[in-house]
Amino acid sequence: MSLLIKNARLRDQDQLHDILIEKDRIEQIAPHIDAPEVEVIDARGNLTTPSLIDPHIHLDKVNILDVVRPNETGTLKEAIEIIWAKKQTYTDEDILTRSEDVVLRALKNGTLNIRTHVDVDTIGGLKPLQGILKLKEKYRGLVDIQIVAFPQEGIIKDPGCEDLLYQAMELGADVIGGMPANEATPDDSRAHVKIIFDIAEKYDCDVDMHVDETDDPFYRTLEMVADETIRRGWHSRVTAGHTCALAAYDDHYAGYVIQKLRQAQIHMITNPVTNLMLQGRNDKQPIRRGITRVKELLEAGLLVSFGQDCVSDTFYPLGSADMLQVANVTAHAAQMSLPDEIKKVYDMITGDAAAVIGLEDYGLKVGNKADLIVLDVATERDAIRLAPARLFVIKNGRIVAQTQTETIFHF
């Protein structure tokens, strides 16, 4: 199976290029390629990049908003509590149906790699994991899904959860998650972190925790995670998501923690669409943005990405599974407006996100997997500004989605 993309506009290249794909790999990239008897698509000078990546979402909770009560306070605490009753009635098919809608939207929008957190606790048991494992298998070869076993209800405060986490890893979870701030005391938070790293060592897996998703500066589990990462030698294998409290710390302590993050080589994920909605709820004016210190983390040399996080659930009522829309919000929330900053935002859902979730053979380079998108614009700025149609979505060298749009003006 061969595919030739003609007249593709590549990032940071003035000249148009052709891209030859053989089977599932990029075979050649050149200004002009002749290849008889291959399928040809014309990119028509449009931006052609590696496919997009969503490194942080909760597929087990998506599209749940219509069957639960609204989050009246708009807070993280109430969002979690509302889900409790629904978790008790979860079925594999319910989870599969709700999550499948989002995965198909993601595919249409050019997102072909997803890391999803899946609740593991004594309320819902392993039902969320079982449903998402079915989803992962159903879309194998179309969208690659990594699963994080996520103890959202805590571990120490949820007796039995630790055993369930081990079971989740045995069943097929890829990554171990955590939420150390959701414990009763700092000592329990430290115990939570230790348990997560014990599991990571047993299964030789990466760690991806929700850390200090609060605007309260007295939540300081991020430093605990950094210290344990260094102690265990898990450098470059740990991701810290949200880290909203980092923005609430005074500059001196924040700088101290960032240096520890740098030493530990921890990857960072911000989730601006959700945290702009959840955080600052008790503020009057000025109301804090609630997202982490994106620019300072980047300046420190840390890998930073961002995720959709939520789609139509108690945490966030909107969401479209379009990483370019999330990129637009990120650029606003993090005040990334300069040309190089806007390009960096695009990096954060392509190459940088690939590094965060540990992808190999990713990127528009000869020999790499042919997971590509052709957008109906010429530049990264217009991609983020307009969230245009993904004209072609290519997975493993095969066109898996094609979008055609037409507007007719009647004047």
C-alpha positions as CSV (number, residue, x, y, z in Angstrom):
1,M,0.0,0.0,0.0
2,S,1.5,3.3,-1.1
3,L,0.3,6.9,-0.8
4,L,1.8,10.1,-2.2
5,I,0.9,13.5,-0.8
6,K,1.7,16.3,-3.3
7,N,2.2,20.0,-2.6
8,A,2.3,19.8,1.2
9,R,3.4,22.8,3.2
10,L,5.6,21.7,6.0
11,R,6.4,23.6,9.2
12,D,9.3,26.0,8.9
13,Q,9.7,25.2,5.1
14,D,9.1,27.8,2.4
15,Q,9.0,25.4,-0.4
16,L,6.2,22.9,-0.9
17,H,7.1,19.2,-0.6
18,D,5.8,15.8,-1.6
19,I,5.6,13.0,0.9
20,L,5.8,9.3,-0.2
21,I,4.4,6.7,2.2
22,E,5.1,3.0,1.8
23,K,2.9,0.8,3.9
24,D,2.8,2.5,7.4
25,R,6.1,4.5,7.1
26,I,7.3,7.7,5.6
27,E,9.6,6.7,2.7
28,Q,10.6,10.0,1.2
29,I,10.2,13.7,1.6
30,A,11.3,15.9,-1.3
31,P,10.2,19.0,-3.4
32,H,9.1,16.6,-6.2
33,I,8.6,12.9,-6.1
34,D,7.5,10.7,-9.1
35,A,5.9,7.5,-8.0
36,P,3.8,5.6,-10.5
37,E,0.9,3.5,-9.6
38,V,0.3,5.0,-6.1
39,E,-2.7,6.7,-4.6
40,V,-2.2,10.4,-4.8
41,I,-3.7,13.2,-2.8
42,D,-3.1,16.9,-3.4
43,A,-2.5,19.0,-0.3
44,R,-2.8,22.1,-2.4
45,G,-0.2,24.0,-0.4
46,N,-2.0,23.4,2.9
47,L,-0.2,22.7,6.2
48,T,0.7,19.1,6.6
49,T,1.9,18.0,10.0
50,P,2.1,14.9,12.3
51,S,-1.2,14.0,13.7
52,L,-2.4,15.6,17.0
53,I,-2.1,14.2,20.4
54,D,-4.3,14.5,23.5
55,P,-2.2,13.5,26.5
56,H,-4.8,14.1,29.1
57,I,-8.5,13.2,29.0
58,H,-11.1,11.2,31.0
59,L,-12.9,9.0,28.5
60,D,-14.8,7.1,31.2
61,K,-16.7,10.3,32.2
62,V,-17.3,12.0,28.8
63,N,-20.9,12.8,27.8
64,I,-22.2,12.1,31.3
65,L,-23.7,15.5,31.9
66,D,-27.2,14.7,30.5
67,V,-27.7,12.0,33.1
68,V,-26.5,13.7,36.3
69,R,-27.4,16.9,38.1
70,P,-25.5,20.2,37.3
71,N,-22.5,21.3,39.2
72,E,-24.1,24.2,41.1
73,T,-20.9,25.5,42.7
74,G,-18.7,24.8,39.6
75,T,-16.0,23.4,41.8
76,L,-13.8,20.3,41.6
77,K,-15.1,19.0,44.9
78,E,-18.8,19.0,43.7
79,A,-17.9,17.7,40.3
80,I,-16.3,14.6,42.0
81,E,-19.2,14.1,44.4
82,I,-21.9,14.2,41.6
83,I,-20.2,11.3,39.9
84,W,-20.4,9.0,42.9
85,A,-24.0,7.9,42.3
86,K,-23.4,7.4,38.5
87,K,-20.3,5.3,39.1
88,Q,-22.4,2.7,41.0
89,T,-24.5,2.1,37.9
90,Y,-21.7,2.0,35.3
91,T,-21.8,-0.7,32.7
92,D,-19.2,-1.6,30.0
93,E,-21.6,-0.7,27.3
94,D,-22.6,2.7,28.8
95,I,-18.9,3.7,29.0
96,L,-18.1,2.4,25.5
97,T,-21.0,4.2,23.9
98,R,-20.2,7.6,25.6
99,S,-16.5,7.4,25.0
100,E,-16.8,6.1,21.4
101,D,-18.5,9.4,20.4
102,V,-15.5,11.4,21.6
103,V,-13.0,9.1,20.0
104,L,-14.7,9.4,16.7
105,R,-14.7,13.2,17.0
106,A,-11.0,13.1,18.0
107,L,-10.2,11.0,14.9
108,K,-12.1,13.3,12.6
109,N,-10.2,16.2,14.2
110,G,-6.8,14.5,13.6
111,T,-6.0,13.3,17.1
112,L,-4.7,9.8,16.7
113,N,-3.0,9.3,20.1
114,I,-4.9,9.7,23.4
115,R,-3.8,9.2,27.0
116,T,-6.9,8.7,29.1
117,H,-7.2,8.6,32.9
118,V,-9.8,6.0,34.1
119,D,-11.2,6.0,37.6
120,V,-10.2,3.1,39.8
121,D,-11.9,3.1,43.2
122,T,-14.2,1.2,45.5
123,I,-17.3,3.0,44.1
124,G,-17.1,2.0,40.5
125,G,-14.6,-0.8,40.9
126,L,-12.9,-1.8,37.6
127,K,-16.0,-1.1,35.4
128,P,-14.5,2.1,33.9
129,L,-11.3,0.3,33.0
130,Q,-13.1,-2.6,31.5
131,G,-15.2,-0.3,29.3
132,I,-12.2,1.7,28.1
133,L,-10.2,-1.5,27.4
134,K,-13.0,-2.5,25.0
135,L,-12.8,0.9,23.4
136,K,-9.1,0.6,23.0
137,E,-9.4,-2.7,21.3
138,K,-12.2,-1.6,19.0
139,Y,-10.2,1.4,17.7
140,R,-6.9,-0.3,17.6
141,G,-5.1,0.8,14.4
142,L,-7.2,3.9,14.2
143,V,-6.6,5.8,17.5
144,D,-3.9,4.6,19.9
145,I,-5.1,4.8,23.5
146,Q,-3.0,4.7,26.6
147,I,-4.8,4.0,29.8
148,V,-3.9,5.5,33.2
149,A,-5.3,3.8,36.3
150,F,-6.5,6.8,38.3
151,P,-7.4,6.7,42.0
152,Q,-9.4,9.9,42.0
153,E,-11.1,9.2,45.4
154,G,-7.7,8.8,47.1
155,I,-5.9,5.7,48.2
156,I,-5.5,6.0,52.0
157,K,-9.0,7.5,52.3
158,D,-10.5,4.8,50.0
159,P,-9.5,1.4,51.7
160,G,-9.4,-1.3,49.0
161,C,-8.3,1.1,46.2
162,E,-4.7,0.0,46.4
163,D,-5.6,-3.6,45.6
164,L,-7.8,-2.4,42.8
165,L,-4.9,-0.4,41.3
166,Y,-2.7,-3.6,41.2
167,Q,-5.6,-5.4,39.5
168,A,-6.0,-2.6,37.0
169,M,-2.3,-2.9,36.0
170,E,-2.8,-6.7,35.6
171,L,-5.9,-6.2,33.4
172,G,-4.0,-3.9,31.0
173,A,-3.6,-0.3,32.2
174,D,-0.5,1.2,30.7
175,V,0.3,3.9,33.2
176,I,-0.3,4.4,37.0
177,G,-2.0,7.6,38.0
178,G,-2.5,9.4,41.3
179,M,-4.1,12.3,43.1
180,P,-2.2,12.9,46.3
181,A,-3.9,16.1,47.2
182,N,-7.2,14.2,47.6
183,E,-6.1,12.7,51.0
184,A,-6.9,13.9,54.5
185,T,-3.4,14.9,55.7
186,P,0.0,15.6,54.2
187,D,1.3,12.3,55.7
188,D,-1.5,10.5,53.8
189,S,-0.5,12.4,50.6
190,R,3.1,11.2,51.0
191,A,1.9,7.6,51.6
192,H,-0.3,8.0,48.4
193,V,2.7,9.0,46.4
194,K,4.8,6.2,47.8
195,I,2.2,3.6,46.9
196,I,2.0,4.9,43.3
197,F,5.8,4.7,42.9
198,D,5.7,1.2,44.4
199,I,3.3,0.1,41.7
200,A,5.3,1.9,39.0
201,E,8.4,0.0,40.1
202,K,6.6,-3.4,40.1
203,Y,5.2,-2.9,36.6
204,D,8.1,-0.8,35.2
205,C,5.5,1.7,34.0
206,D,5.3,5.5,33.8
207,V,3.5,7.7,36.3
208,D,1.0,10.3,35.4
209,M,-0.6,12.1,38.4
210,H,-3.2,14.8,39.0
211,V,-1.3,17.2,41.2
212,D,-2.6,20.1,43.3
213,E,-5.6,20.9,41.1
214,T,-6.5,23.8,43.4
215,D,-5.8,27.5,43.7
216,D,-5.0,27.1,47.4
217,P,-1.3,27.8,47.9
218,F,-1.2,25.5,50.9
219,Y,-1.5,22.4,48.8
220,R,2.1,21.3,48.2
221,T,2.1,17.7,46.9
222,L,3.9,18.7,43.7
223,E,7.2,18.9,45.7
224,M,6.4,15.5,47.2
225,V,6.1,14.0,43.7
226,A,9.3,15.7,42.6
227,D,11.2,14.4,45.6
228,E,9.9,10.8,45.2
229,T,10.7,10.9,41.5
230,I,14.3,11.8,42.3
231,R,14.5,9.2,45.1
232,R,13.3,6.4,42.9
233,G,15.3,7.4,39.8
234,W,12.1,7.8,37.8
235,H,13.5,10.8,35.8
236,S,11.6,11.6,32.6
237,R,9.0,8.9,33.5
238,V,6.6,11.1,35.5
239,T,4.0,13.5,34.4
240,A,2.3,16.0,36.6
241,G,-1.1,17.2,35.4
242,H,-3.0,20.4,36.3
243,T,-0.6,21.8,39.1
244,C,-2.8,24.8,39.5
245,A,-1.5,25.6,43.0
246,L,1.9,26.3,41.4
247,A,0.4,29.5,40.1
248,A,-0.9,30.4,43.6
249,Y,2.5,30.0,45.3
250,D,4.6,33.0,46.0
251,D,7.4,33.4,43.4
252,H,10.2,32.3,45.7
253,Y,8.6,28.9,46.5
254,A,7.3,28.4,43.0
255,G,10.9,28.9,41.7
256,Y,12.2,26.4,44.2
257,V,9.6,23.8,43.2
258,I,10.3,24.4,39.5
259,Q,14.0,23.7,40.0
260,K,13.1,20.4,41.7
261,L,10.8,19.6,38.7
262,R,13.7,20.3,36.4
263,Q,16.0,18.1,38.4
264,A,13.4,15.3,38.4
265,Q,12.8,15.9,34.6
266,I,9.0,15.8,35.3
267,H,6.7,16.4,32.3
268,M,4.0,18.9,32.8
269,I,0.4,19.0,31.5
270,T,-1.9,22.0,31.8
271,N,-5.6,21.7,31.2
272,P,-6.8,25.3,30.7
273,V,-10.3,24.7,29.4
274,T,-11.2,22.8,32.6
275,N,-9.2,24.8,35.1
276,L,-10.4,28.2,33.8
277,M,-13.9,26.9,34.5
278,L,-13.2,25.2,37.9
279,Q,-10.6,27.5,39.6
280,G,-11.1,30.9,41.1
281,R,-14.7,30.1,42.1
282,N,-14.2,31.7,45.5
283,D,-12.4,34.8,44.2
284,K,-14.1,38.1,43.8
285,Q,-11.9,40.4,41.7
286,P,-9.4,39.8,40.3
287,I,-10.4,36.3,39.5
288,R,-7.4,34.0,39.0
289,R,-7.0,32.2,35.8
290,G,-6.3,28.9,37.6
291,I,-3.8,27.4,35.2
292,T,-0.2,26.6,36.0
293,R,2.9,28.7,35.3
294,V,3.2,27.6,31.6
295,K,5.8,30.1,30.5
296,E,8.0,29.7,33.5
297,L,8.0,25.9,33.1
298,L,8.9,26.2,29.5
299,E,11.7,28.7,30.3
300,A,13.0,26.1,32.8
301,G,13.4,23.6,30.0
302,L,10.6,21.3,31.0
303,L,8.4,19.5,28.6
304,V,4.9,21.0,28.7
305,S,1.7,19.9,27.0
306,F,-2.0,20.3,27.4
307,G,-5.1,18.2,27.2
308,Q,-8.8,18.4,26.4
309,D,-9.3,16.8,29.9
310,C,-13.1,16.8,29.9
311,V,-16.0,16.6,27.5
312,S,-19.6,17.3,28.6
313,D,-19.2,16.1,32.2
314,T,-19.6,17.6,35.7
315,F,-16.1,19.2,35.6
316,Y,-16.5,20.9,32.2
317,P,-19.9,21.2,30.4
318,L,-18.3,21.9,26.9
319,G,-15.5,20.3,24.9
320,S,-15.4,19.1,21.4
321,A,-12.4,16.7,21.3
322,D,-10.6,19.2,19.0
323,M,-7.1,19.8,20.2
324,L,-6.8,22.9,18.0
325,Q,-9.7,24.5,20.0
326,V,-7.9,23.6,23.2
327,A,-4.7,25.1,21.7
328,N,-6.6,28.4,21.1
329,V,-7.7,28.5,24.7
330,T,-4.2,27.7,25.9
331,A,-2.6,30.5,23.9
332,H,-5.1,32.9,25.5
333,A,-4.8,31.6,29.0
334,A,-1.0,31.4,29.0
335,Q,-0.7,34.6,27.1
336,M,1.4,33.0,24.3
337,S,1.0,35.6,21.5
338,L,4.4,36.0,19.9
339,P,5.1,34.1,16.7
340,D,7.5,31.7,18.3
341,E,5.1,31.2,21.2
342,I,2.3,30.3,18.9
343,K,4.5,27.8,17.2
344,K,5.3,26.4,20.6
345,V,1.6,25.9,21.3
346,Y,1.4,23.8,18.2
347,D,4.5,21.8,19.4
348,M,2.7,21.1,22.6
349,I,0.1,19.0,20.9
350,T,2.5,17.3,18.5
351,G,6.2,16.6,19.1
352,D,6.2,17.7,22.8
353,A,3.1,15.8,23.6
354,A,4.7,12.7,21.9
355,A,7.7,13.0,24.2
356,V,5.4,13.4,27.2
357,I,3.5,10.2,26.6
358,G,6.6,8.3,25.3
359,L,5.8,7.8,21.6
360,E,8.5,6.5,19.3
361,D,8.8,6.9,15.6
362,Y,6.5,9.9,15.7
363,G,7.0,13.0,13.5
364,L,7.2,14.0,9.9
365,K,10.6,12.4,9.2
366,V,11.7,9.6,6.9
367,G,11.3,6.2,8.6
368,N,8.7,7.3,11.1
369,K,5.1,6.2,11.3
370,A,2.9,7.8,8.7
371,D,0.4,9.4,11.1
372,L,-0.3,12.7,9.4
373,I,-2.9,15.4,8.9
374,V,-3.6,17.9,6.1
375,L,-5.3,21.1,7.4
376,D,-7.3,23.6,5.4
377,V,-4.8,26.4,6.3
378,A,-1.2,27.3,5.5
379,T,0.3,28.2,9.0
380,E,0.3,27.0,12.6
381,R,-1.2,30.4,13.6
382,D,-4.1,30.0,11.3
383,A,-4.6,26.4,12.5
384,I,-4.8,27.6,16.1
385,R,-6.8,30.7,15.2
386,L,-9.4,28.9,13.0
387,A,-9.4,25.3,14.0
388,P,-10.0,24.5,10.3
389,A,-11.2,21.3,8.7
390,R,-8.7,18.4,8.7
391,L,-8.9,17.7,5.0
392,F,-7.1,14.3,5.3
393,V,-6.3,12.3,8.4
394,I,-3.8,9.5,7.8
395,K,-3.1,6.7,10.2
396,N,-0.4,4.1,9.5
397,G,-0.2,5.3,5.9
398,R,-3.9,5.0,5.2
399,I,-6.5,7.7,4.9
400,V,-8.9,7.1,7.8
401,A,-10.9,10.4,7.6
402,Q,-11.5,13.1,5.0
403,T,-13.5,16.3,5.4
404,Q,-14.9,18.4,2.7
405,T,-16.4,21.8,3.4
406,E,-18.1,24.3,1.2
407,T,-19.7,27.7,1.9
408,I,-22.0,29.4,-0.6
409,F,-22.5,33.1,-0.2
410,H,-25.9,34.4,-1.4
411,F,-25.2,38.0,-2.1
